[in-house]
Amino acid sequence: MPPAKKTRSRRRTLRQILGGVRRRVRRAAGRTRSVWRRSLQLQVVTSTLVISVIVVVVLGTFLSEQINRQVVSSSQRSSASEASADRLQIADALTPEADDQTKPADSGKKGSANPLDDVMDIVTGSGENGSKKRYDVLILNQTAPGQSRASGGVVPLNVPLGLQRNVQKAEYGKAVGSIERIKFAGGSQPRLTYVVGGIVHVPSTGESYEVYHFFPFTDEEELLSNVRLAIVVVGLGLVLLLAAIAYLVARQVVTPVRLARQAAERLASGKLDERLKVRGEDDLARLANSFNEMAANLALKIHQLEELSQVQRQFVSDVSHELRTPLTTVRMAADLLYDAREDFDPMAARSAELMQAQLERFESMLADLLEISRYDAGAATLDLDSVDVRDVVLRAIADSEALAERHTTRFELRLPNEPCMAEIDNRRVERILRNLLFNAIEHGEGRDIVVTIGADRDAVAVAVRDHGIGLKAGEDTMVFDRFWRADPSRARTIGGTGLGLAISREDATLHGGWLQAWGQPGEGSQFRLTLPRAAGADLKGSPLSLVPPEIEMRRTWRTAMTPVLLPASADGTGYDED
């Protein structure tokens, strides 16, 4: 395989791996967000844990800094005091008069050729009667740099340059200190050391000495490390203890709330006899009492409403049936008057025509009321048959052509070439389509109406698009309410009863389908009917978009043409290409 193809293959494999990792991370993040949103106990414990960690960290840092400052300050003061005493002792030892006074006492001992050797023995306690000191000393002769003495593994290079300059600039008798990490001769690791430097001047000889004391802070460092460890351990234990306390407290509060939520869900599902157990007399017990009272009142109200609804449905059904007998008689008389209207005077003839039109509308309303009462009573059934939806649409359009001609409206059909078979109730679906077409003609302002059919493996859909007044925000659901009108002041021109779309939605729901509406003022509206191909199947989507394609394309174009502000480049000469 050529190297270029190998490189592309590796890149493709890497992209696939990274894509899989991103998907797993997104799924894990989604599950975590879901658990977080659904668990009040987790939110309380996590919030308590976070706040406790912040408090413990702040207090631990403050205590650690205070202890560190106190320990270091105390060690510095004691070290500076010891260094000051040593410098006085060094000054006395280097004074010739002091040597003369000490000679009788030390007459049996042979002195050193260099007085610095005796001074180092005195200061470091390395003499016969001295005790070893915990620190090391370095003495530098400013007039004779070669004559220097040091104890331990200290060398002149161990003195920090900044400290040495400060010591040389300092006033006589004033000491300068600095904490540094110094690697001494023979040592493997640098050690934290407090270096105190000062000038010792011998007036009798005119010589000046730089004296540096090296106090190891190993013990202090170990002490502070142990203190920090103890603070961390105690803080961690305190955080866990607070989290456990928060868990127990949240459990005591959340458990009754969770039981109340489960009872409310069962109550909402129709189990009106659901009640909570009352324990004690605290706030949660009073909440349970209030919930039980609310459930009892709600059950009573629902029972009353069911009885009232049953009475109303029965009343509508009885009235609708009872009105048919006198309506038949009135209809027969109206037909006779309508047929003989040419023998009447113009006013009487016009009255006969109006009575005939209103009787037709009254009969249509009675039929719709009877259909609504069947839905309310749950008595509506389907007469299913496998039919081609295209034929149903063509029959509905044929029934609407006469009305469309009176309103100077034309139909534009967009039908697929293949059959769109579905198990439907032919009569009910045709009634849905007629209602949609009549509604489009009523509100289409005489413009063309587009009827589109779409199908996929699971569903078929019919969309009726008009270019009339459209729908305002929120009216896409209200349009299916009974007797609802978008504009109450607008007169009906086709004699509708106001129940057509409500019945159409009931018919669609009875099929297990959807009847949805879209509209914008000035852009018209579109109604989409989606039905499953197989009766009883669940719909997962629709073959047609609810928003008309031209509106969707216009939105996409506007989004693409929206100017995007690019970040300026680092040199300020243009825009960053990335």
N, C-alpha and C positions, 0 to 999 in steps of 0.2 A: 504494500500500500504506500502511495507517495506520502512524503512528510506533511504536505498541506492537508491531505485528507485525514491523516492521523490526528493532526492538530484540531481540525474541525470536529472530528469524532470525540476527542477528549473534551472539547469545549461544550459540545452538545450533552455529553454524559454529565459534565459538571453542572450545567444548567438544570438538567433533570434532577440531579441530587439536591441542588440548592432549592429548586421548586418544591420537591417533596418535603424538605426540612421546613420551608416557610409554611406549607400547608399544615404540617403537624403542629408547628408553633401556633398558628392561627386557631386551629381547632382546640389546642390546649388552653390558649388564652380565652377563647369563647366559653369553654366549659368552666374555667375559673371565674369569669365574669358572671356566668349564670348561677354558680354556687354562691358567689358573694351577694348577688342581688336577692337571692331567695332565702338566705339564712340570716335572720336577725341576730342569732346567737353568735355566729361567726363574725359579724360586723362589730358587735359589742366587745368580744374578746380581742379581736384584732386591733380595734381602736384603743382599748386599754393597754394592750401590749406595746403599741407604738408610742403612746404617751408615756408609759412607764419607762421604756427604753430611753426616750428623750430626757426625761427627768433624771434617771439614774446616770446617764452619760454626762449631763451638765453638772450634777452634784459630784459625781466621781472625779470629773476633771477639776472642779473647783477644790475639792479636798486634796487631790493629788498635788495640785499646784501649791496649795498652802503648806502641806507637809513638806514638799520638796523645798520650798522657799525657807521654811523654818529650819530644816535640817542643814541645808547648805549655809544659811546665814550663821547658825550656831557654830558649825565647823569652821567657817571662815573667821569668825571672831576669835575662837580659841587658837586657830593656827596663826592669825596675825599677832595675837598676844605672845605666843611662844616665839615667833620670829623676831618681834621687837625685843624680847628679853635676850635672845641670842645675839642680836646686833649690839646691844649694850655690853654684853659679856665679851664679844669679839673686840669692841673698841677698847675696853679695859685691858684685855690680854695683849693687844698690839701696842699699848702705850709703854715706853721703856721704863717709866717710874714704876708701873705696875709690875714689870718683870723684876726690877731690883727688889721690890718689897717681898716678892715671892721667892727669891733665891734662898734666904736663910731657911725657909721651911722646906725647900726642895734641894738643899745643898748636897744631899746624898745621891741625887739623881742627875744624870748627865743630860743637858738640854740638847735640843735639835739645832741643826745649823740654820734652818729656816723657821722663823717664829710662826709661820702659817701652819706648820705641822702640829705644833703644840696647841694652837688655837683650834684646829680641826678635832684634835683629841678631846679638848674640853667641850666643844659644842656638840659633837656627835655622841659623846659619852663612850668613846672607844678606849679610854685610858684604863689603868688598872682598877680604879675604884668607881669608874663611870658605868652607867647603864645604857644599853643601846637604845637610841631614839627611834621613833616611828617614821621619821622623815629624814631626807637627805639634804645636804647643804653644799652649795657651790660658792666659792670665794674667788672673785676675779680682781687682780691688781690692775688698776687703771694706768698706773705709771709704768709698770713692768708687766705687760700682758702675758709673758711667758711664765710668770710666777703665779700660778693659780692652783687651787686645791679643791677637790670634790670628794664626796663620800658616796658609797654605793656605786651604781652604774651610771651616775650623772656625768655628762660631758658638757662643755660650753655650748655645743650645738643644740643641746636640749632646751636652751633658753629661747622662748619665742622672741622674734625680732621686734615685734610691736611692743612687747613688755619691756625689753631691754632699752628701747628708745624712750619709753615713758619713764623708766627708772633714771636714766641719765638726765632727763629734763626735769625731774622732780626736785623739790626743795630738800634741803638737808634735813634728815630726820623723818621724812615722810615716806611711807611704804606704798608700793603699788602691787596689786595682786591680779591674777588672771587664772581662770579655770581652763585647762587645755588637756587634750589627749596626747600624751607623749610616749614615744617608744624608746625606752632606756636600753643602754648597752646590755646585751645578754638576755633581754626580754623578747618574747615571741609576739606579743600583742601590745598595742598601745594601751596605756592605763590613764584613767581620768585622774588628773593631778591638779592641785591648787598651788600655783607658783607665786610666792611673795618675794619681791625684790626691794632692796633699799641700799643706800649709800652709807658706808662707814668711813668717816674721816678721822685721821690721826693727826692732830695739830702739831705734835712735837716733831714728827718726821715729815709732815706735809704730804703723806701718801693718802690715797683714797681707794677704797675697796667696794666692789659691787658684791653684795651678799644676796644669794637666792636660796630660798627654802622651798623644797619640793614635798608637799604634803599629799600623800596618796589618798584619794577619795574612794578607794575600793570598797571599804566597809559601808560608807554612806551610800554608794551606788547600789550595793547589794541590798541594803536596808530599804531604799526607795523602790527597788524592783520588787521586793517582797510586799511592800505596802501597796504598790500598784496591782500586783497579782491578787492580793487580798481584796482590794476594792472591786476588781473585776469579778472575782468569784462571788463576793457578797452581793454585788449589783445584779449579776446573772440570777443568783438565787432569789433575790428580791423581785426581779421581773417575772420569773416563773411563778413565784408565790402569788403575785398580783394577778397574773394571768389565770391561775387556778381559782383564785377568789372571784375574779370576774366571770369565769366559766360557771361556777356554782351559782352565783347571784343571777346571771343571765338565764341559767337553766330554770331557776325557781320562777322567774318572771315569764320566760318565753314559753315554757311548757303549757301553762294555762292559756296563753295567747294562741299557741298552736292548736290546742284542743278547741278553742273558740273558732278558729279559722276553719278547722275540719267540720265542725258542726254547722258553720255558716254555709260551707260548700254543699253539705248534704241538704240543708234547708233550701238552698237555691236550686238544687236538682229536683225538688218536689217533695222531699220528705218533711212535711210540715209538722210531724210529731217529734222532731229532733229537739232535745233539750240538753243543757249542761248540768253537771253535778255541782252543787254548791257546798263548799267546805269553808267553815270559819265565817268571820265577819269583816274581813279586810277588804281592800279595794277590789281585789280580784273576785272575791265572793260577791260583792255588790255588782261587779261587771257581769258575772254569771246570772245574777237575779235579773238585771236589766235585759240581758240577752234573752232569757226565758220569757220575760214579759213581752218583749218585742216579737218573739217568735209566735207566742200565743195570739197577740193582736194581729200579726200578719196573717196567720192561718185563718183567723176569723174574717178578716177583710177579704182575703182571697176566696174564702167560701161564699161570702156574700156577693162578691163580684161574679163568681162563677154562676151563682143562682140568677143574678141579674142578667148576665150575658145569655144564659139559657133562656130566660124569659124573653129577652129582646130578640134572640134568634127565632124562638118559637112564634113571637108576635109578628116578625117580618115574614116568616114563612106562611103563617095563617092568613095574614092580611093579603099577601101576594096571591095566595090561592083563592081567597074569598073575593078578591077584586076581579078575578077572571070571569066569573059569571055575569055580574052587571056590565063588565067591559065588553063582553061578547054581544050583549043586547045593544049597548050603546054603539058598538062597532057596526052592527047590522043597520041600525037607524042612520048612522053617519054615512054608510055606503049608499043607502037609498037617496039621502039628501045630496050626496056628492054626484051621484049619477044624474040627478034631475036638476043640477045647478044651472043648466042653460035656460031652464024655464023660469028661473027666479030673476028678480031685479039684481043689478050689479052688487049692491051691498049684501044681500042675502047669499048670492053666489060666492062672494069673497069669504063670507063667514063659513060657508060649507067647506071651502078649500082649507081654511085655517083649522077648522075642527078636524078635518081628515089628517092634516099634517101633525097636529098635536096628539091625536089618538095613536098615530104610528109611533111617535116618540114615547108616548105613555106605555105602549105595548113593549117597546124596546127596553124601557126602564124596568118594567115588571119582570121581563125575562132576565135582565142583569141582576135584579134583586133576588130572584129565585136562585140564580147561579151562585151569588155570594152567600146566600143562606145555606146552600149545599156545602160550600167550602167551610163555613163556620161550623156546621154540624158534623164535618168530617165524612160526609157521605159521597164526596166526589170520587169517581173511579175513572180509570183509563181504559180505552178500547185500543190496545196496541196492535200495530201492524207494521211490517217492514215496507217502507215506501221511500221513493226518491224525493228528497227535500226540494229539488229543483221543480218538480211538478207541483208541489204544494205552493211554492212561491209564485209560479206562473198563474195558478188558479186565483190566488189572492190578488195579484195584480190585475187579472181580468175583471174581478169583481170591483176593483177600484178605478178602472179606466174612465167610467162615466163621470164619476166625481172629479177625477183629475182633469177631464176636458172642461168641465164647468169652471174650474179654477185655473185654466190655461197652464197646467202643470204636466211635464213629461217625465217618464221613467227612463232611467239609464240602468241597464242590467249588466252585471258582471258575474257571469255564471261559469263554473268550471266545466271542462269538456267531459270529465268522468262522472258517472252517477254518484250521488251522495246519499247512500242508503242509511237509514236509521230506523230504530223501533220506536214509533211515536203514535200518538193519537191524532189521526189525520184531521179530525174536525176541530180539535182544540188548538193545534198548531196553526191551522189556517185562520182561525179566529184571532190568534195572537198577531199574525202578520197583517190581517185586515185592520186591526186596531192600530198597529204601528203605521201602516200606510195612510189611514185616515188622519191620524195625528200629524204626520208629516205634511199632508196636503193642507190641513187646517192652519198650520203654523209655518208653511214653507214660503209664503209670500209670492206664490206663483213661479218660483224657480224650480230647476230640475231636481228630482229626487233620485239618488243613487242607491240601488239595491245590490248588495254584494253577498255572495255565498262562498264560504270557505270550509274546508274539511281536512282533518288529519286522521290518524289511526283510531283515536278514541272519541272524537267529538265532531259535530257539524255546527256551523254558526251562520247566522243571517244578520247582516247589518243594514239598517235603513238610515240613510243620511239625507238631511234636508239642509237648505241654506237660508233659513228664515231668521226669526228673532233670536233663537238660541235660548240658553238657560243661564241663570245667574248662579253664583257660588252657593252650594248647598241644595239647589233645586233638583240635582240629579237623583236624589233619593226621595224627595218630597213629591216628585211627579207621579209616583206610583201610589200615593195615598188616595183614599176614596173621596171623590167629589172635590179634589184639590185642583185649583186653576192657577196658572202662572201669573195671569193678569186678570183680577176679578172684574175690571172695567171692560175687558175685551168680550164682545158678544160671540157666541158660538155660531158658526156659519153652516155647520153640517148636522146640527141637532144632536150632538153627543150627550150622553147621560152623565159623564164624569166618572164612570165606573170601568171604562174600557181598559185602561192601563192597569188598574188594580186587579181586574179579572185576568189580564194577560200575565201578570206576575204570578198569580196563583196557579195558572195553567203551567207556566214554566217550572215553578217549584214542584208541582205535582209530577212532572217528568224527571225531577232531579237535576234540572238545568238552571241557567242564570238568565235573567233579563236585566240589563244594565243600561244606563243612560250617560251620555256625555254632552256637554254643551257649553258654549261661550256666547256672551252677548255680541250680536253682529256677525258671528261666525257660523250660526246654525247649530244643529244638534245631531247626534247619532245615537240610535238605539241598537243594541246588540243582543240577539237571542242565541244562546249557546245550549245545545242539547247533547247528551251522551248518545253514541251510536247504539250501544246495548242498553236496554232498559235495566235500571237499578245500578248501573256503574257509577262510580264517583268521578266527578270532573276534576282534572288537575290543571286545566288551562283551556284557552280558547284559540281556535285557528286564526281568528281575526283580532286585530287590535281595536280596543275600545276608542282610542283617539284616531281620527281620520288620518290617513297617510300624509296628505298635504300639510296638515297642521303639525304633525310630527317632524316632517322635513323642514318646515319653517323654523321650528324650535331649534333643531340641530344646526341649521344655518346661522341663526342668531347667536347660538353658543359658540360656534366656530369663529364668527366674526367679532366676538368680544375681544377688545385689546387686552393683552397680557403684559403687565409691567415686569420687565426683566431686571435682575440685579446688576448693578453697575460693576464693571471690571475693577480689579485691584488698582490698576494704574490710572483709572478715571478717564480713559480715552474712548470707552465704548461700553458694550454690554458683554457680560460673560456668556460664552456660547454654551456652557454646561447648564 
